[in-house]
Each structure stands twice: as C-alpha cells, then as structure tokens.
C-alpha cells in the first residue's frame, strides 16, 4: 500500500503525516508513507488544497485534517 501526504510543510501537513503513521501502526498494515512537498508535484497530482492524503493514488482527503480514525477507515 502506498500512502502519500501532500503539503508544503505546514503544521497541519506535518500532523497529517504523524496521524497516517499512527493509523498504519494501529492497523498493522504494510504501507509505505511518503511526503510530497514540492509545489509542482502537488499541482501535477491535481491537489488544489493541502494537506492532502492519497492511498494507492486515490485522493482520500484534501484541505482538512482528518482524525486518526478517519484515516484508518480509508486504509482498511
């Protein structure tokens, strides 16, 4: 599973990365989590609002900070 966090490094983007890591640990799934902070990469991915989270290339959250439980729900 590939999880990407899109954001330029703001506090919400950093928190989203932390929450995604915790959600993966809670579920015990095998996932690679990466950060995308380059603005051109973010734009090329079609992300209009950060922070954003994708799972296997599918946009799950954009422009808001989901809870740990919300992240777990989309990872399952």
Buried (B, 14 or more C-beta within 10 A) or exposed (E): EEBBBBBEEEEEBBBBBEBBBEBBEEBEEEBEBEBBBEEEEBEEBEBEEBBBBBBEEEBBBBEEBBEEEBBBEBBE
